[in-house]
């Protein structure tokens, strides 16, 4: 009975933390990143500046990856610890946040720059937004399904609490044999692979092969950055899962004392 009450309270708190995280991400994208980008790109003095380049090429991918890493870490932790059936609210929160993170910047752009216009909105912008939303939903679906398959092979009939006790804390930073580190790797691999495939698509069909040594260096820098994001994401997701588990252990100790 006490375990059931604790699990219920812990799941409720985890949902609240996840919701706060998603709201913070959406607010930053809509209220900070998008207005600053529009103001810089429309200003002659700043449109070719290094600051705008860093804002677009460094902050934007890190912002997107942080959204994915955090969302996947929370959702996978909830699915493993409390079962996928009890984690349905996480999918709903994620779906709403995905829609908001693409639609709200469009609203902000229209309010600040009166762009896009109605013709461009329905002809160009909305199809792209719907495609991006579909890709984000597909990423979550792939991660959850593969994680469930991996869990069923290694922990069939084992409770979520026991899975966490057996898997955490992580003994090594890089461990591809244990199921939970594999899930963390998957949470980083899926968005990084999608980013890499997207870059390959544009380089092959739109930009073509580099012609100068400086262009080769620039292209290789982008691809090395994508690989680096994969490794960074793996460690970040591991850290988030470990942090959530540590908070749960502490909460359980306080719960049992009271």
C-alpha positions as CSV (number, residue, x, y, z in Angstrom):
1,X,0.0,0.0,0.0
2,X,2.8,2.4,0.9
3,X,4.7,1.6,-2.3
4,X,1.6,2.3,-4.3
5,X,1.1,5.7,-2.6
6,X,4.7,6.6,-3.1
7,X,4.6,5.6,-6.8
8,X,1.5,7.6,-7.4
9,X,3.0,10.7,-5.7
10,X,6.3,10.2,-7.5
11,X,4.6,9.9,-10.9
12,X,2.6,13.0,-10.3
13,X,5.7,15.0,-9.4
14,X,7.5,13.7,-12.5
15,X,4.6,14.8,-14.7
16,X,4.8,18.3,-13.2
17,X,8.5,18.5,-13.7
18,X,8.2,17.4,-17.3
19,X,5.5,19.9,-17.9
20,X,7.6,22.7,-16.5
21,X,10.5,21.7,-18.6
22,X,8.4,21.7,-21.8
23,X,6.9,25.1,-21.0
24,X,10.3,26.5,-20.4
25,X,11.6,25.2,-23.8
26,X,8.6,26.5,-25.7
27,X,8.7,29.9,-24.0
28,X,12.4,30.3,-24.7
29,X,11.9,29.4,-28.4
30,X,8.9,31.7,-28.9
31,X,9.8,34.6,-26.6
32,X,13.6,34.8,-26.7
33,X,15.1,32.9,-29.7
34,X,12.6,33.9,-32.4
35,X,12.4,37.7,-31.6
36,X,16.1,38.1,-31.3
37,X,16.7,36.1,-34.6
38,X,14.1,38.3,-36.4
39,X,15.6,41.5,-35.1
40,X,19.1,40.6,-35.9
41,X,18.4,39.2,-39.4
42,X,16.4,42.2,-40.4
43,X,19.0,44.7,-39.2
44,X,21.7,45.6,-41.8
45,X,24.3,46.1,-39.1
46,X,23.8,42.6,-37.6
47,X,22.6,40.5,-40.5
48,X,26.2,39.5,-41.4
49,X,27.6,39.5,-37.9
50,X,29.3,36.6,-36.1
51,X,26.7,37.0,-33.4
52,X,23.8,36.1,-35.7
53,X,25.9,33.2,-37.1
54,X,26.4,31.8,-33.6
55,X,22.8,32.4,-32.8
56,X,21.6,30.3,-35.8
57,X,24.4,27.7,-36.1
58,X,25.2,27.1,-32.4
59,X,22.3,28.1,-30.2
60,X,19.5,26.8,-32.4
61,X,20.8,23.2,-32.7
62,X,21.7,23.0,-29.1
63,X,18.3,24.4,-28.2
64,X,16.6,21.7,-30.3
65,X,18.8,18.9,-29.0
66,X,18.1,20.0,-25.4
67,X,14.4,19.8,-26.1
68,X,14.8,16.2,-27.5
69,X,17.2,15.0,-24.8
70,X,15.1,16.2,-21.9
71,X,11.8,15.0,-23.4
72,X,13.1,11.6,-24.2
73,X,14.9,11.2,-20.9
74,X,11.8,12.0,-18.9
75,X,9.6,9.8,-21.1
76,X,11.9,6.8,-21.1
77,X,12.4,7.1,-17.4
78,X,8.6,7.2,-16.8
79,X,8.0,4.2,-19.2
80,X,10.6,2.1,-17.5
81,X,9.8,3.0,-14.0
82,X,6.0,3.2,-14.1
83,X,5.2,1.3,-17.4
84,X,4.1,2.8,-20.7
85,X,0.4,2.6,-19.8
86,X,1.0,4.9,-16.8
87,X,3.2,7.3,-18.9
88,X,0.5,8.3,-21.4
89,X,0.3,11.8,-20.0
90,X,4.0,12.3,-21.0
91,X,3.1,11.5,-24.7
92,X,0.3,14.1,-24.5
93,X,2.5,16.8,-23.0
94,X,5.2,16.1,-25.6
95,X,2.7,16.2,-28.5
96,X,1.3,19.6,-27.3
97,X,4.8,21.0,-26.8
98,X,5.9,19.9,-30.3
99,X,2.9,21.6,-31.9
100,X,3.5,24.7,-29.8
101,X,7.3,25.0,-30.5
102,X,6.6,25.2,-34.2
103,X,3.3,27.3,-34.2
104,X,4.2,29.9,-31.6
105,X,7.3,31.1,-33.5
106,X,5.2,31.6,-36.6
107,X,2.7,33.7,-34.6
108,X,5.6,35.7,-33.1
109,X,7.1,36.2,-36.6
110,X,3.7,37.4,-37.9
111,X,3.3,39.9,-35.0
112,X,6.8,41.3,-35.4
113,X,7.5,41.2,-39.1
114,X,4.0,40.5,-40.6
115,X,5.6,37.4,-42.0
116,X,4.6,34.9,-43.3
117,X,1.7,36.3,-45.3
118,X,-1.5,34.3,-45.7
119,X,-0.5,32.9,-49.1
120,X,3.0,31.8,-48.0
121,X,1.5,30.5,-44.7
122,X,-0.7,27.9,-46.4
123,X,1.5,27.2,-49.4
124,X,4.9,26.9,-47.7
125,X,5.0,27.3,-44.0
126,X,2.2,25.0,-42.8
127,X,3.3,22.0,-44.8
128,X,6.8,22.4,-43.4
129,X,5.5,22.7,-39.9
130,X,3.3,19.7,-40.2
131,X,6.2,17.7,-41.6
132,X,8.4,18.7,-38.7
133,X,5.7,17.8,-36.2
134,X,5.3,14.4,-37.8
135,X,9.1,13.8,-37.6
136,X,9.2,14.8,-33.9
137,X,6.3,12.5,-33.1
138,X,8.0,9.7,-35.1
139,X,11.2,10.1,-33.1
140,X,9.3,9.6,-29.8
141,X,7.4,6.6,-31.2
142,X,10.6,4.9,-32.4
143,X,12.4,5.5,-29.1
144,X,9.5,4.2,-27.0
145,X,8.9,1.1,-29.2
146,X,12.6,0.1,-29.3
147,X,12.9,0.7,-25.5
148,X,9.9,-1.5,-24.8
149,X,11.4,-4.3,-27.0
150,X,14.7,-4.1,-25.2
151,X,13.1,-4.1,-21.8
152,X,10.9,-7.1,-22.7
153,X,14.0,-9.1,-23.6
154,X,16.0,-8.3,-20.5
155,X,13.4,-7.6,-17.7
156,X,10.3,-9.6,-18.6
157,X,8.1,-9.7,-15.6
158,X,10.3,-7.4,-13.5
159,X,8.9,-4.3,-11.9
160,X,10.0,-0.8,-12.9
161,X,11.5,-0.2,-9.4
162,X,13.5,-3.4,-9.6
163,X,14.8,-2.4,-13.1
164,X,16.0,0.9,-11.7
165,X,17.7,-0.7,-8.7
166,X,19.5,-3.2,-11.0
167,X,20.6,-0.6,-13.5
168,X,21.4,2.5,-11.4
169,X,23.7,4.1,-10.6
170,X,25.6,3.7,-13.8
171,X,28.9,2.0,-13.2
172,X,30.6,3.3,-16.4
173,X,30.1,6.3,-18.6
174,X,30.0,4.2,-21.7
175,X,28.3,0.8,-21.4
176,X,26.6,-0.7,-24.4
177,X,25.8,-4.0,-22.8
178,X,23.3,-2.9,-20.1
179,X,19.7,-2.1,-21.3
180,X,19.3,1.3,-19.6
181,X,22.5,2.8,-21.1
182,X,21.4,1.5,-24.4
183,X,18.1,3.4,-24.1
184,X,20.0,6.5,-23.2
185,X,22.2,6.1,-26.2
186,X,19.0,5.6,-28.3
187,X,17.6,8.9,-26.9
188,X,20.6,10.7,-28.3
189,X,21.1,8.6,-31.5
190,X,17.7,9.2,-33.0
191,X,17.7,13.1,-33.1
192,X,21.4,13.1,-34.1
193,X,20.9,10.6,-36.9
194,X,17.9,12.6,-38.2
195,X,20.0,15.8,-38.1
196,X,22.9,14.0,-40.0
197,X,20.5,12.6,-42.6
198,X,19.0,16.0,-43.1
199,X,22.4,17.6,-43.6
200,X,23.4,14.9,-46.1
201,X,20.2,15.5,-48.0
202,X,20.8,19.2,-48.4
203,X,24.5,18.8,-49.1
204,X,23.8,16.3,-51.9
205,X,20.7,17.7,-53.6
206,X,21.0,21.4,-52.9
207,X,24.6,22.5,-52.2
208,X,26.7,19.9,-53.9
209,X,30.2,18.9,-53.1
210,X,32.6,21.6,-51.7
211,X,35.0,23.1,-54.2
212,X,37.5,24.8,-52.0
213,X,39.6,23.5,-49.0
214,X,37.9,26.1,-46.8
215,X,34.5,24.7,-47.9
216,X,35.6,21.2,-47.1
217,X,36.8,22.3,-43.6
218,X,33.5,24.0,-43.0
219,X,31.4,21.0,-44.1
220,X,33.5,18.6,-42.0
221,X,33.1,20.9,-39.0
222,X,29.4,20.6,-39.3
223,X,29.5,16.8,-39.5
224,X,32.0,16.5,-36.6
225,X,29.6,18.7,-34.6
226,X,26.7,16.4,-35.3
227,X,28.8,13.4,-34.0
228,X,29.8,15.4,-31.0
229,X,26.2,16.2,-30.3
230,X,25.4,12.5,-30.3
231,X,28.1,11.8,-27.6
232,X,27.2,14.9,-25.6
233,X,23.5,13.9,-25.7
234,X,24.3,10.4,-24.6
235,X,26.0,11.7,-21.4
236,X,23.3,14.3,-20.9
237,X,20.5,11.8,-21.0
238,X,22.5,9.5,-18.7
239,X,22.9,12.4,-16.3
240,X,19.2,13.2,-16.4
241,X,18.1,9.6,-15.8
242,X,20.6,9.3,-12.9
243,X,19.4,12.6,-11.5
244,X,15.8,11.5,-11.6
245,X,16.6,8.2,-9.9
246,X,18.7,9.9,-7.2
247,X,15.8,12.3,-6.5
248,X,13.4,9.3,-6.3
249,X,15.7,7.5,-3.8
250,X,15.9,10.6,-1.6
251,X,12.1,11.1,-1.8
252,X,11.5,7.5,-0.9
253,X,13.8,7.9,2.2
254,X,11.8,11.0,3.3
255,X,8.5,9.2,2.6
256,X,9.5,6.2,4.7
257,X,10.6,8.4,7.6
258,X,7.3,10.2,7.7
